[in-house]
């Protein structure tokens, strides 16, 4: 996706620029919230629609799979047809699919509607970032805005379980989707009033072969992880899945390397700073989603807690993310991404290690401490990862870097759900705690990986902002 500041359009006033950021953050809060709000309601959805663990995994991952697969193409559409137009189209699709989710009579309908939700959400995430970048011509101001944007997205995912638990307590699982309607309506009105239209100076062509192959790669990898425990990891179907993933990946790389305007600019991965940030985004969201799913299953199935109680138990996680996300953005703006990445890695690893000896009777104090540590780490992680990915690049490549990072986040979410579900799918209530221990080791390992990302990152690039230099700006009006 190409992000450029329109040289003809006058720069917006300061108030208008930050209003545009607020509108984009509202939509991103909704996208992130819907990634995790369903987690705490999975047992209730399972009882209401008579579906098991495997079906519940698909209800969650249908959304993230489609979202991850279409993010970059949606950005290219926005470059060609107008960012505000595509943004508003995404809001409308997301809202309509949410209503179908709320009315779904069966698991199949709900899974299909969740996939359509993912289509709508794919038009919001990278497009919102492009709108923000286009509205902020000053590199320092743009770096601050990106930090806030990434922090809001991370905060929304951490707030999902608490919000979901509160809704389930009074209104049932269908309210998890009804809640989207007023937010969508407000975002549509605000975007029409405050968000200016913008396009790339030269729109990129759509890469349909690359899009198809990327979707196949993501879907096959996550599908094998979800279905593996049921079909057997060495069954003919699983082996065919492994082969299909390899063939699709090789095909994707070959196609992208030969195209003049590829879906994904693979040359970016030649930059260690960028590639480590993308892998860091995957790791952070694997850790978060493993935590959320294991927490939901453990507290509701093993401990017999209500959805509200299970959601409230994650309050330390939400508070930690809420406090540390804006703090992380300020640290990135002042001194670069290295320190917040080190803090993120340390806290996530410590939280995972607290849970590696989980039992059906683990004390509440240890549980809350672990959730708080993971939340703090998650709060510190998002702003430096986003800024590291787009730092040092010219503005024409910042958008595609942001879109790839957003894809990595959603891929991490899908992988986290699939991995956590695979660990506990065959475990009964009494054995679930022991079965989840490898998942908590994975959370700790994801935290340790962030130390490597911090080592590779370069603070000076983060301070330069994604434009790679200052942009002369006409007087604001």
N, C-alpha and C positions, 0 to 999 in steps of 0.2 A: 504494500500500500504506500502510495506516495503522499507525503505531507509537506506542503509548501505554503508559505505565507503569500497571499495574493498581493502582488506589487501595486495593483491599482486601487484596491479597497483601502480606505483610510483605517488606521489602527483604532480599535475601539477604546472608549474611555476606560479608566481603571475599574470603575464600578461595574460597567457592562462586561468587562473581561471576567471578573470574578463571579458575576451572575451566571455567565455561560458555564464556568467551571462548576458552580453549584448545581445547575440543571443536569450537566453530564454526570456529576457524582450521584445525583438522585437515581438516575437510570442504572448506574453501575452498582449502587447499593442493592437495587432490586435484582440484578443479575446474580450478584454474589449471594444474596439472601436465599434465592431459589435453588442455589447449588447445595445448600446445607440445611435449609429449614425443614426439608422433607425427612431428613435422617431421624430426628427424634420421633416422627410420626410413623415410621415404618412398621412397628408392631401393630399399631392401630389400623393402618392401611391393610396389612396382612389379614387381620381379623375381619375387617369390613368387606374385603373382596375375595377372601379365602385363597390367599396366595402365600407360597413358602419363601424361604430365604433367597433362592435363585431368582424368583420373579421380582422380589423387592430390590435386588441388586440392579435388575434391568430397569425398574422404575426410576432409580436414581441415575444410572449411567446412560439411559437413553437421552437424557438432557445434555449431559456433559460430552458424550460422544459426538453428537451432532454439532454442538457448540464448538468443540475443538476442531472438527473437520472443516467447518465453513467460515471460521473467523477471517482468514486472509482473503478469501474470495469476496466476502461481504465488504471488506475494505476496498477492494478493487472496484466493486460496483458503486461504492460511495464516491470514489475518485471520479468516476465517469458520469454518474447521474446526479450528483450533489449529496454532500454529507448530511445536511439537515433532512433532506427528503428520505434518504435511506434510514436515517436514525428514527424518523417518525414512523416509517413503514415497519421497522423492527419493533417499535413500541406497540403498534396496532396488532401485529402478528402475535407478539408475546402475550398481549392482553386477551386476545381471542382464544389462544391455546390454553391460557389459565382458566378461562371459563369452562372449556371442555373438560379440563382436568377436574374441576370442582364438581362437574355433573357426571363424570365417568361411571358407567354401570358395571364395568369389568376391568380386570387388570390389563387386558389387551388394549382397550380404548385408552386407559390411563397412560400406558407406555407410549402409544402412538402420539397422544397429545403432548406428552413430555418431549418427544422428539421434535414436534412442531414448535414447542416453547424454545428449544435449542436453536431452531432456525431464526426465530425472532431475536433471541439473545445475541446471536452471532452478528446481527446488524447494529448492536449497541456497543459492545466492548471496544473493538478497534476504532470504530467510527467516533465514539465519544473521545477517545484519546486524540484522534486526528483533529477533531473540532477544538479541543483544548490547545493543542500545539499551534494550530493555525491562529487562534485568538491571542496567543502570547508571543509576540515577536522578540521580546527581550529574553536572552538565554537564562539569566538568573531567575527571573520571574517564572519562566517556563519550567525550570528545574523544580522550583517550589510547587508549582501547580501539578506537575507530574507526581511529586511526592505525596501531595494531598490526595490526588486521584487514586494512586496505588493504595494509600492507607485506608481510604473509604472502602475500596473493594475488599481489602483484607478484613476490615472491621465488620463488613456485612456478612462475610462467611462465618466469622466467629460468633456473631449475634444470632445466627440462624437457629441453633438449638433452643436458646432461651425464648425467642419469639415463638417458635413452633410449640414448645411446651405450654406456653401461656394460652395460645389459641386452642390447642387440643383440650385443655382443661375445661374450657367453657363452650366451645363451638364444634368440636369434632374435627376429624382429619380433613374434611373438605374445605374448612376455613383456611387451611394452608395455601390454598389457591385463590379463594375469594379475596383475600387480603390484597392481592395484586391490583385489583380493579381500580380503587381510588388513587393508588400511586401512579398507575399508567395514565389515568385521566389527567392528573396534575402535571405529569411530565409532558404530555402532548400539548397542553395549553402553554406551559412555560417555554417549551422549545419553539413553538410558533411565534411567541412574543419576543423572546430574547436571543435566540440562537441565530446568527447570520448564516446564510447559505454560502458554501464554499466548494470548490472543486480543485483537483490537481491541474496544474498548468498543462500537463500532458498525461491524460488518463492511460493507464496500463491496460493491455488486452487481457481478457479472461483466459486462464489456462485450464481448460476443461480436462485434458488428460491428467495433468498434475493434481487437479482437485479430486478426480475420481480415485486416483492411486493413493493419495493421502488419506482419504476417507476409508478406503479398504484397509490400509495399514493399521490405522487406529482401531477400526471396528474389529478386525480379526484378532489383534493382540489382546484387546480388552475382552472380547468374546471368549477366547480360549481361556483366559484367566477366570472368567465367571463360570464357564461350563466345565472346566477341567476337573474339579472335584466330583462332578456327576458322571461324566463320560469316561473318566480315567485319563491320566496324563500320558499314557503310552498307547491309548486306543487309536484305531485308524483315523477316526474323526479328528483327534487332537494332533496326530502327526500331519494330517492334511492341513490343519490350521497353521502349524509351524511352517510348513513348506509355503503355504500361501502368503504368510507374513513376510518371509524372506524374499520371495519372488516379487511381491508388490513393492517392498522397500527398494530392491535393486532397480526395479522398473522406474520407481519414482525418482531415484537419484539420476538415472540415465536420462530420463525425459527432461528433468529440470536443468541438467547440465547443458543440454542442447538447445534449449529455448532462449530466444532473445529476451523475452519478458516472462521469466518463470513465476509460478505461484509463490515459491519460496526461494529467496536468493541464497543459495547454499554457500556462496562465497563469504557470507557473514560468519559462518561457522569456522572459517579460517582464523578469525580473531579470537584468541583464548579468552579475552574479557567477555565477549558476547556469548560464546558457547558455554562458558562456565555459568554465566547468569541464567541462560536458558535451562541448563541442567539443575541449577539451584532452584528455579521456579518449580520444576517438576518435583524436586525433593521436598520443598516446603509444603506443597499441596498434597503430596502423598502422605506426609506426616499428619497434616490437619485432618484429612478425610479418614485415614486409619483411626485416628484418635476419636473422631466423632462417631463413626460406626461402631467401633468396639465399645465405646462408652454407652451408646444407646442399647446395644444388645446385652451388655453386662448388667447395667443398672436395672433394666426393665425385665429381663429374662431371669438372671441369676439372683438379683437382690429383690425383685418384685416391686420396684418403685413405679410410681405413676409417671406418665410422660411429663407432667409439670415438674415433678420432683427431679426427674432426670435432666430436664432442661435447666432448672435452677442450679443443679450441681455444676453446670458449665459456666455459671456466672463469673467465677474467678478467671476463666479463660477469656470471657468477653471483656471483663474489666481490664485485664492485662493487655489485651489487644487495643482497647480503647485508649488507654493511657499512653502506651508505648508507640502506637502507630504515628501520631503527629510528632512525638518526640523524635522518632526515627527520621521523619521527613526533615526536621530542623537540623539534625546531625548531618544528614546527607548534604543539605544545602551549605552547611558551615565547613565541614571537614572531609566530605566524601563518604563513600559507602563502606569502607573497611570496618570501622568501629561498630556500626549497627549490625553488620553481617556477623562479626565475631560474637556480639551479644546474642543475636538470634540463634546462632548455632549452639552456643553454650546453654541457653535456657531450654531449647527444644531437646537437646541431648539429655539434659538433667531430668526433664519431665518424663521422657521415655524410660530412662533408667529407674525412676521411682516406681514404675509399673511392671517391671520385668518379673517380679515374684508375686504377681497378683493372685489372690485366692478369693473364694466366695465370701470371706469374712474380713477382707482388708479394711483397715480403719478409715473412717471418713476423712480424717485430717490428712492422711497420705494422699487420698484421692484428690482432695481439693488442692493440695500443694502441687501435685502433678499437673492438674488442669491449669492452674495459675502459671506455672513455669512454661508450659507449652503455649499458652495464650500470649505471654510476654514475648517469647521468642517469635511467635507468628507476627505480633505487632511490629517488632523490629525488622522483620525480613522483607516485607513487600516493597517499601519505598527504595531501599538500596538496590534490590534486584532489578526493578524497572529502570531506575536511573543508570545502573551499570550497563544494561542492555542497550540503551539508546545513547549513552554518552560517547562523545568523540566521533559521532557520525554526522554527516551533513543532514540538513532537515529533510532532503528528498529521500533519505533512507531511514529516518527515525520512525516513520509510521510502520514500515514493514517490520522493523525490529520490535516495535511494541506489539504488533499483531502476532509475531512468532512467540514472544514472551507470553501473551495472553493464551495462545494455543497450548504452550507448555504448561501453564497453570491448569487448564481444563483437562489436559491429558493426565497430569498428576492427580487431579481429583478422581477421574475415572479409574486410574490404576489403583489409587488408594482404596476406593470402594471395592473393586474386584479382589484385591489382595486380602483385605480384611474379611470380606465375605467368604472367601475361600478357606480362611483359617477356621471360621466358626460355623460353617454351614452344616457340618455333621455333628457338632457338639451339642449335647443337651445342656439344660440350665446349670447342672452341677459341674460339668466339665468345661464350660465355656471359658472360665477364668484361666485355666491352664492352657487351653487351646489358643488363647489370645496372646500368650507371652511372646511368641516370635514377632507378632505385630508390634509390640512395644519395643522390641529390639530394633525393628525396622525404623520406628520413629526416632530412636536415639541415633541410629546410623545416618538418617537424613540430617539431623542436627550436626553431626560430625562433618558431613560433607560440606556444610556451609563454611567451615573453616578454610577448606580448599578454595571456595569461591571468594572468600575474603582475601586470601593470599594472592589470588590472580588479579583482583580488581585494582584499579589505579585511581586514587582519590582525585588527581588533577583532572581526569577526564570527566568525573562526575560533576565537578564544579563548572566545567566548561559548558554543560548543558547539551542537549541533543542537536543544537544547531551547528555546533562546531565553530562558533564564532558569533559575534554580535551582528544583528541585522539592523541596518539603518531604518528608522521608523519615522513616518510623518507624524505631525502633531496630532494628539488624540483629540477627539471631539465628543 
